[in-house]
């Protein structure tokens, strides 16, 4: 999906999506050979999660950045 399609789907501005990516709130989005962002289903799940946590749960950006960072580090193997 393009940034325009994701913006429409989640009712977030394209600037907000770029900002979330820039500050690490969503993992980096792959780009095609022309440099255009191509959002995968997994990327969209992150956008949906962050939107829910920001709007419904009211979590601050700083807390979510920390969560995403910890999630990306992974945890100990069982």
N, CA, C and O atoms as a MOPAC input file, in Angstrom:
PM7 MOZYME 1SCF
protein

 N      0.84700 1    -1.18000 1     0.00000 1
 C      0.00000 1     0.00000 1     0.00000 1
 C      0.89100 1     1.24200 1     0.00000 1
 O      1.97700 1     1.24000 1     0.57900 1
 N      0.43000 1     2.27000 1    -0.63700 1
 C      1.15600 1     3.53000 1    -0.63400 1
 C      0.82700 1     4.30800 1     0.64100 1
 O     -0.11800 1     3.97900 1     1.35800 1
 N      1.61200 1     5.33100 1     0.90400 1
 C      1.35700 1     6.16100 1     2.08600 1
 C     -0.01700 1     6.82200 1     1.99700 1
 O     -0.67900 1     7.02500 1     3.01500 1
 N     -0.43500 1     7.15200 1     0.80200 1
 C     -1.75200 1     7.75200 1     0.59900 1
 C     -2.86100 1     6.78500 1     0.99000 1
 O     -3.82600 1     7.17000 1     1.65000 1
 N     -2.72000 1     5.52800 1     0.57900 1
 C     -3.72800 1     4.52000 1     0.90600 1
 C     -3.77800 1     4.24300 1     2.41700 1
 O     -4.85500 1     4.09200 1     2.99300 1
 N     -2.60300 1     4.17900 1     3.04500 1
 C     -2.54000 1     3.93700 1     4.48600 1
 C     -3.12000 1     5.12700 1     5.23600 1
 O     -3.83100 1     4.96100 1     6.22700 1
 N     -2.81800 1     6.31500 1     4.76300 1
 C     -3.34700 1     7.53800 1     5.36400 1
 C     -4.87300 1     7.52200 1     5.35700 1
 O     -5.50400 1     7.84600 1     6.36300 1
 N     -5.45700 1     7.15200 1     4.24500 1
 C     -6.90900 1     7.08900 1     4.11400 1
 C     -7.48800 1     5.97900 1     4.98000 1
 O     -8.48400 1     6.17900 1     5.67500 1
 N     -6.86100 1     4.81200 1     4.93500 1
 C     -7.36500 1     3.64900 1     5.67700 1
 C     -7.42700 1     3.90300 1     7.18400 1
 O     -8.38700 1     3.50500 1     7.84400 1
 N     -6.39900 1     4.56900 1     7.72800 1
 C     -6.32300 1     4.76600 1     9.17300 1
 C     -6.68500 1     6.18500 1     9.60900 1
 O     -6.58500 1     6.52200 1    10.78900 1
 N     -7.09800 1     7.00200 1     8.66600 1
 C     -7.48800 1     8.37700 1     8.96500 1
 C     -6.38100 1     9.12500 1     9.72000 1
 O     -6.62400 1     9.78500 1    10.73000 1
 N     -5.16600 1     8.99700 1     9.19200 1
 C     -3.99900 1     9.71800 1     9.70400 1
 C     -3.38000 1    10.47000 1     8.53800 1
 O     -3.40600 1     9.99400 1     7.40300 1
 N     -2.83000 1    11.62900 1     8.81200 1
 C     -2.20500 1    12.37300 1     7.72000 1
 C     -0.91000 1    11.68500 1     7.28300 1
 O     -0.30000 1    10.93700 1     8.04800 1
 N     -0.51100 1    11.94700 1     6.06100 1
 C      0.75000 1    11.40600 1     5.56600 1
 C      1.91400 1    11.94400 1     6.38400 1
 O      2.88700 1    11.22900 1     6.62600 1
 N      1.82300 1    13.19600 1     6.81000 1
 C      2.86500 1    13.77800 1     7.65600 1
 C      2.97600 1    13.02500 1     8.97800 1
 O      4.08000 1    12.80100 1     9.47500 1
 N      1.84000 1    12.63400 1     9.54800 1
 C      1.85700 1    11.87500 1    10.79700 1
 C      2.52500 1    10.52200 1    10.59500 1
 O      3.31600 1    10.09200 1    11.43500 1
 N      2.22000 1     9.85500 1     9.50400 1
 C      2.85000 1     8.56600 1     9.21600 1
 C      4.35800 1     8.71500 1     9.04500 1
 O      5.12200 1     7.89000 1     9.54700 1
 N      4.78700 1     9.74500 1     8.35000 1
 C      6.23000 1     9.99200 1     8.18400 1
 C      6.88400 1    10.28800 1     9.53500 1
 O      7.97800 1     9.80400 1     9.82600 1
 N      6.20000 1    11.08600 1    10.35400 1
 C      6.70600 1    11.43000 1    11.67900 1
 C      6.84100 1    10.17800 1    12.53900 1
 O      7.87600 1     9.97600 1    13.17500 1
 N      5.81700 1     9.34300 1    12.56700 1
 C      5.86900 1     8.11500 1    13.34900 1
 C      7.05200 1     7.24900 1    12.92100 1
 O      7.73300 1     6.66500 1    13.76400 1
 N      7.29400 1     7.16800 1    11.63500 1
 C      8.43200 1     6.38000 1    11.14100 1
 C      9.75300 1     7.03900 1    11.54300 1
 O     10.67500 1     6.35300 1    11.98700 1
 N      9.85000 1     8.34000 1    11.39300 1
 C     11.09100 1     9.06900 1    11.68300 1
 C     11.50600 1     8.93200 1    13.15000 1
 O     12.69300 1     8.80000 1    13.44900 1
 N     10.53100 1     8.96300 1    14.06500 1
 C     10.86700 1     8.90200 1    15.48700 1
 C     10.92100 1     7.46700 1    16.01800 1
 O     11.17600 1     7.25700 1    17.20400 1
 N     10.68600 1     6.49000 1    15.15900 1
 C     10.78100 1     5.09900 1    15.56300 1
 C      9.52500 1     4.52500 1    16.17000 1
 O      9.56800 1     3.46400 1    16.79300 1
 N      8.40900 1     5.20300 1    16.00000 1
 C      7.15000 1     4.71400 1    16.54400 1
 C      6.60600 1     3.54600 1    15.72300 1
 O      5.93500 1     2.66100 1    16.25500 1
 N      6.89900 1     3.55300 1    14.43300 1
 C      6.64800 1     2.38200 1    13.60000 1
 C      7.98800 1     2.01500 1    12.96400 1
 O      8.80000 1     2.89500 1    12.67500 1
 N      8.21900 1     0.73200 1    12.74900 1
 C      9.48000 1     0.31700 1    12.13100 1
 C      9.63200 1     0.94200 1    10.74000 1
 O      8.64200 1     1.29900 1    10.10200 1
 N     10.88500 1     1.07200 1    10.27500 1
 C     11.10300 1     1.65800 1     8.94500 1
 C     10.31600 1     0.91400 1     7.86200 1
 O     10.27800 1    -0.31600 1     7.83100 1
 N      9.70000 1     1.68200 1     6.99300 1
 C      8.89200 1     1.12400 1     5.90400 1
 C      9.78300 1     0.96600 1     4.67500 1
 O     10.51900 1     1.88200 1     4.30800 1
 N      9.70700 1    -0.20500 1     4.04500 1
 C     10.49600 1    -0.43500 1     2.82800 1
 C     10.04900 1     0.52300 1     1.73100 1
 O      8.90500 1     0.97300 1     1.68700 1
 N     10.99700 1     0.81400 1     0.85100 1
 C     10.71500 1     1.69700 1    -0.28100 1
 C     11.01400 1     0.97600 1    -1.58200 1
 O     11.88300 1     0.10600 1    -1.64000 1
 N     10.28900 1     1.34600 1    -2.61800 1
 C     10.54800 1     0.74900 1    -3.92400 1
 C     11.74900 1     1.44000 1    -4.57600 1
 O     12.37100 1     2.31100 1    -3.96800 1
 N     12.06800 1     1.05800 1    -5.78800 1
 C     13.26200 1     1.59500 1    -6.46200 1
 C     13.17900 1     3.10200 1    -6.69500 1
 O     14.20000 1     3.75500 1    -6.90900 1
 N     11.95800 1     3.65800 1    -6.65400 1
 C     11.77700 1     5.09700 1    -6.82900 1
 C     11.75100 1     5.84500 1    -5.49700 1
 O     11.54600 1     7.05900 1    -5.46200 1
 N     11.96100 1     5.10600 1    -4.39400 1
 C     11.98400 1     5.73000 1    -3.07800 1
 C     10.61500 1     5.93300 1    -2.45100 1
 O     10.49200 1     6.60700 1    -1.42900 1
 N      9.58800 1     5.35500 1    -3.05500 1
 C      8.22500 1     5.49800 1    -2.54100 1
 C      7.96700 1     4.41000 1    -1.50200 1
 O      8.26000 1     3.23700 1    -1.73000 1
 N      7.41800 1     4.81400 1    -0.36300 1
 C      7.11900 1     3.85400 1     0.69900 1
 C      6.09100 1     2.83400 1     0.21700 1
 O      5.11000 1     3.16800 1    -0.44900 1
 N      6.35400 1     1.56800 1     0.58100 1
 C      5.43100 1     0.48500 1     0.26900 1
 C      5.09600 1    -0.21700 1     1.57800 1
 O      5.87600 1    -1.02800 1     2.07800 1
 N      3.93000 1     0.10100 1     2.12600 1
 C      3.49900 1    -0.45500 1     3.39700 1
 C      3.00600 1    -1.88600 1     3.20300 1
 O      2.18200 1    -2.16400 1     2.33200 1
 N      3.52700 1    -2.78200 1     4.03000 1
 C      3.09100 1    -4.17600 1     4.01600 1
 C      1.94200 1    -4.33800 1     5.00900 1
 O      1.58400 1    -3.39400 1     5.71400 1
 N      1.37200 1    -5.53300 1     5.06000 1
 C      0.32800 1    -5.81600 1     6.03900 1
 C      0.89300 1    -5.66400 1     7.45400 1
 O      0.21100 1    -5.15700 1     8.34500 1
 N      2.12200 1    -6.09800 1     7.65800 1
 C      2.76600 1    -5.97300 1     8.97400 1
 C      2.93400 1    -4.49900 1     9.34800 1
 O      2.69300 1    -4.12200 1    10.49500 1
 N      3.34500 1    -3.66500 1     8.39300 1
 C      3.46200 1    -2.22300 1     8.65600 1
 C      2.11000 1    -1.64800 1     9.06700 1
 O      2.02600 1    -0.83300 1     9.98600 1
 N      1.06100 1    -2.07600 1     8.38200 1
 C     -0.28200 1    -1.57500 1     8.68600 1
 C     -0.73200 1    -2.00700 1    10.08000 1
 O     -1.43800 1    -1.26800 1    10.76700 1
 N     -0.32200 1    -3.20300 1    10.49400 1
 C     -0.64700 1    -3.64700 1    11.85600 1
 C      0.00500 1    -2.73300 1    12.88500 1
 O     -0.60200 1    -2.41200 1    13.90700 1
 N      1.24600 1    -2.31200 1    12.61700 1
 C      1.92200 1    -1.38600 1    13.52400 1
 C      1.20100 1    -0.04800 1    13.56700 1
 O      0.99500 1     0.51300 1    14.64400 1
 N      0.81800 1     0.46500 1    12.41200 1
 C      0.10000 1     1.74700 1    12.35500 1
 C     -1.19400 1     1.63800 1    13.14900 1
 O     -1.51900 1     2.52800 1    13.93500 1
 N     -1.92300 1     0.56300 1    12.94800 1
 C     -3.18500 1     0.36300 1    13.66000 1
 C     -2.94500 1     0.28000 1    15.17000 1
 O     -3.68100 1     0.88600 1    15.94800 1
 N     -1.92400 1    -0.46400 1    15.58500 1
 C     -1.59800 1    -0.60100 1    17.00600 1
 C     -1.24900 1     0.75000 1    17.62100 1
 O     -1.76000 1     1.09900 1    18.68500 1
 N     -0.38400 1     1.50800 1    16.95900 1
 C      0.04000 1     2.80600 1    17.48100 1
 C     -1.14500 1     3.76500 1    17.54900 1
 O     -1.29700 1     4.49500 1    18.52800 1
 N     -1.97200 1     3.76700 1    16.52700 1
 C     -3.14900 1     4.64500 1    16.54700 1
 C     -4.05700 1     4.28900 1    17.72100 1
 O     -4.55200 1     5.17400 1    18.41900 1
 N     -4.27200 1     3.00500 1    17.93200 1
 C     -5.11400 1     2.55300 1    19.04000 1
 C     -4.51800 1     2.96300 1    20.38000 1
 O     -5.22700 1     3.48100 1    21.24300 1
 N     -3.23600 1     2.73600 1    20.55700 1
 C     -2.58000 1     3.05700 1    21.82800 1
 C     -2.54900 1     4.56600 1    22.09300 1
 O     -2.65100 1     5.00500 1    23.23800 1
 N     -2.40900 1     5.34600 1    21.03500 1
 C     -2.38100 1     6.81400 1    21.19200 1
 C     -3.77900 1     7.35800 1    21.46800 1
 O     -3.97300 1     8.13600 1    22.40200 1
 N     -4.74500 1     6.95000 1    20.66200 1
 C     -6.06900 1     7.55700 1    20.74300 1
 C     -6.96600 1     6.90500 1    21.78700 1
 O     -7.63600 1     7.60700 1    22.54300 1
 N     -6.99200 1     5.59400 1    21.84200 1
 C     -7.89700 1     4.91200 1    22.77000 1
 C     -7.32100 1     4.79400 1    24.17400 1
 O     -8.01700 1     5.02600 1    25.16200 1
 N     -6.03500 1     4.42900 1    24.25500 1
 C     -5.42200 1     4.23900 1    25.57200 1
 C     -4.76100 1     5.50900 1    26.08800 1
 O     -4.49000 1     5.63200 1    27.28200 1
 N     -4.50000 1     6.45300 1    25.18700 1
 C     -3.91000 1     7.72300 1    25.59400 1
 C     -2.44900 1     7.65700 1    25.99700 1
 O     -1.96700 1     8.51200 1    26.74000 1
 N     -1.73600 1     6.63800 1    25.50800 1
 C     -0.32100 1     6.52100 1    25.85900 1
 C      0.50700 1     7.58600 1    25.15700 1
 O      0.27000 1     7.88600 1    23.98600 1
 N      1.47500 1     8.16000 1    25.86300 1
 C      2.32400 1     9.17500 1    25.24000 1
 C      3.31000 1     8.56100 1    24.24300 1
 O      3.66300 1     7.38600 1    24.34400 1
 N      3.73800 1     9.36300 1    23.29700 1
 C      4.66000 1     8.93600 1    22.25300 1
 C      5.92100 1     8.31600 1    22.86200 1
 O      6.39800 1     7.28800 1    22.38200 1
 N      6.45800 1     8.93000 1    23.90700 1
 C      7.71200 1     8.44400 1    24.50400 1
 C      7.58500 1     7.00400 1    25.00500 1
 O      8.50300 1     6.20300 1    24.83400 1
 N      6.46400 1     6.68200 1    25.61400 1
 C      6.23500 1     5.32400 1    26.11800 1
 C      6.15400 1     4.34100 1    24.95300 1
 O      6.69800 1     3.23900 1    25.02400 1
 N      5.48500 1     4.73800 1    23.90200 1
 C      5.34200 1     3.85800 1    22.74400 1
 C      6.65800 1     3.65900 1    22.01100 1
 O      6.92300 1     2.56900 1    21.50500 1
 N      7.48300 1     4.69000 1    21.94600 1
 C      8.80800 1     4.55100 1    21.32600 1
 C      9.62200 1     3.51800 1    22.10200 1
 O     10.28200 1     2.66500 1    21.51000 1
 N      9.57100 1     3.60100 1    23.43300 1
 C     10.29200 1     2.64700 1    24.26900 1
 C      9.75800 1     1.22700 1    24.04400 1
 O     10.54200 1     0.28500 1    23.93200 1
 N      8.44800 1     1.07000 1    23.97900 1
 C      7.84300 1    -0.24400 1    23.74800 1
 C      8.30700 1    -0.83000 1    22.41900 1
 O      8.72900 1    -1.98400 1    22.36000 1
 N      8.22900 1    -0.03000 1    21.34600 1
 C      8.62800 1    -0.51400 1    20.02400 1
 C     10.09400 1    -0.93500 1    20.04200 1
 O     10.45100 1    -1.96800 1    19.47500 1
 N     10.94200 1    -0.14200 1    20.69000 1
 C     12.35600 1    -0.48200 1    20.78600 1
 C     12.57800 1    -1.80100 1    21.51000 1
 O     13.36400 1    -2.63400 1    21.06000 1
 N     11.89600 1    -1.99100 1    22.62200 1
 C     12.01600 1    -3.24600 1    23.36700 1
 C     11.48400 1    -4.42300 1    22.55800 1
 O     12.07100 1    -5.50500 1    22.57000 1
 N     10.38200 1    -4.21700 1    21.86100 1
 C      9.80200 1    -5.27000 1    21.03500 1
 C     10.78600 1    -5.69700 1    19.95000 1
 O     10.95000 1    -6.88900 1    19.69100 1
 N     11.43500 1    -4.73300 1    19.32300 1
 C     12.36700 1    -5.03400 1    18.23900 1
 C     13.61300 1    -5.74500 1    18.74500 1
 O     14.23900 1    -6.50200 1    18.00400 1
 N     13.98300 1    -5.50200 1    20.01800 1
 C     15.13600 1    -6.20000 1    20.59100 1
 C     14.82500 1    -7.67300 1    20.83200 1
 O     15.71800 1    -8.52200 1    20.81700 1
 N     13.56100 1    -7.95800 1    21.05000 1
 C     13.16600 1    -9.33000 1    21.33800 1
 C     13.39000 1    -9.66200 1    22.79700 1
 O     13.86800 1    -8.83500 1    23.57300 1
 N     13.04700 1   -10.85900 1    23.15000 1
 C     13.18900 1   -11.28800 1    24.53700 1
 C     14.02000 1   -12.54100 1    24.61800 1
 O     14.45900 1   -13.07900 1    23.60100 1
 N     14.23500 1   -13.00200 1    25.82800 1
 C     15.02200 1   -14.23700 1    25.99800 1
 C     14.29500 1   -15.42400 1    25.39400 1
 O     13.06700 1   -15.49800 1    25.40900 1
 N     15.06900 1   -16.33600 1    24.87100 1
 C     14.49900 1   -17.55000 1    24.28900 1
 C     14.07900 1   -18.48200 1    25.40800 1
 O     14.77100 1   -18.60500 1    26.41900 1
 N     12.95000 1   -19.13400 1    25.22800 1
 C     12.47500 1   -20.10200 1    26.23900 1
 C     13.11600 1   -21.45100 1    26.00900 1
 O     12.84700 1   -22.39600 1    26.75000 1

